[in-house]
């Protein structure tokens, strides 16, 4: 038997660690929540990277590859934040070029 077509579901809230960011419909909170989550991710990965660098420099790190993994995570999160910023600037520039 063929099942009926289901309706589209709304965008799911963005998870920030353990918490869910609740977004009210019709507001610009989603846009700011994305940037807040990206900035928070950069801060967290920077702390992990700094901790791994400290442990490696003091000889307390058993697995040196974990420092490289932390560094890669940090670099990826920074790259994502920069790309989000660039896309937001491009969108703003495009909106400013629209003639009404």
C-alpha positions as CSV (number, residue, x, y, z in Angstrom):
1,X,0.0,0.0,0.0
2,X,1.3,3.4,-0.9
3,X,1.6,5.8,2.1
4,X,0.2,9.4,1.7
5,X,2.5,12.3,1.1
6,X,3.5,14.0,4.3
7,X,3.8,17.7,4.8
8,X,7.1,19.5,5.1
9,X,8.5,19.9,8.6
10,X,9.9,23.2,9.9
11,X,13.6,23.8,10.6
12,X,14.8,22.0,13.7
13,X,16.4,24.0,16.4
14,X,20.2,24.3,16.3
15,X,21.9,22.2,19.0
16,X,24.6,24.0,21.0
17,X,26.4,21.4,23.0
18,X,23.8,20.0,25.4
19,X,21.3,22.8,25.1
20,X,18.8,23.4,22.3
21,X,18.5,26.9,21.0
22,X,14.8,27.8,20.9
23,X,13.9,30.0,17.9
24,X,10.7,31.9,17.7
25,X,9.0,31.8,14.3
26,X,9.0,35.0,12.4
27,X,12.0,36.5,14.2
28,X,15.6,37.0,13.2
29,X,16.8,35.0,16.2
30,X,17.8,32.1,13.9
31,X,20.4,34.2,12.1
32,X,22.0,35.4,15.3
33,X,21.8,31.9,16.8
34,X,23.9,30.5,14.0
35,X,26.6,33.0,14.5
36,X,26.5,32.7,18.3
37,X,26.9,28.9,17.9
38,X,29.8,29.3,15.4
39,X,31.6,31.8,17.8
40,X,31.0,29.5,20.7
41,X,32.4,26.5,18.8
42,X,35.6,28.6,17.9
43,X,36.0,29.4,21.6
44,X,35.6,25.8,22.7
45,X,38.0,24.4,20.1
46,X,40.5,27.1,20.9
47,X,40.4,26.1,24.6
48,X,40.9,22.4,23.6
49,X,43.8,23.3,21.3
50,X,45.4,25.5,23.9
51,X,45.1,22.8,26.5
52,X,46.6,20.2,24.2
53,X,49.5,22.5,23.3
54,X,50.2,23.1,27.0
55,X,50.1,19.4,27.8
56,X,52.4,18.6,24.8
57,X,54.9,21.3,25.8
58,X,55.1,20.1,29.4
59,X,55.4,16.4,28.4
60,X,52.1,15.4,29.9
61,X,50.4,14.4,26.6
62,X,50.6,10.7,25.9
63,X,49.3,10.9,22.4
64,X,50.8,13.7,20.3
65,X,48.3,13.1,17.5
66,X,45.5,14.4,19.8
67,X,47.1,17.9,19.7
68,X,47.0,17.7,15.9
69,X,43.4,16.7,16.0
70,X,42.5,19.6,18.3
71,X,44.4,21.9,16.0
72,X,42.5,20.6,12.9
73,X,39.2,21.0,14.8
74,X,40.1,24.6,15.7
75,X,41.1,25.5,12.1
76,X,38.0,24.0,10.7
77,X,35.8,25.9,13.2
78,X,37.6,29.2,12.3
79,X,37.2,28.5,8.6
80,X,33.5,27.9,9.1
81,X,33.0,31.1,11.0
82,X,34.9,33.1,8.3
83,X,32.8,31.5,5.5
84,X,29.6,32.4,7.4
85,X,30.8,35.9,7.8
86,X,31.7,36.1,4.1
87,X,28.3,34.7,3.0
88,X,26.5,37.2,5.3
89,X,28.5,40.1,3.8
90,X,27.8,38.9,0.3
91,X,24.1,38.7,1.1
92,X,24.1,42.1,2.6
93,X,25.9,43.6,-0.5
94,X,23.4,41.9,-2.8
95,X,20.5,43.4,-0.8
96,X,22.0,46.8,-1.0
97,X,22.3,46.6,-4.8
98,X,18.6,45.9,-5.2
99,X,16.8,48.9,-6.7
100,X,13.3,49.5,-5.4
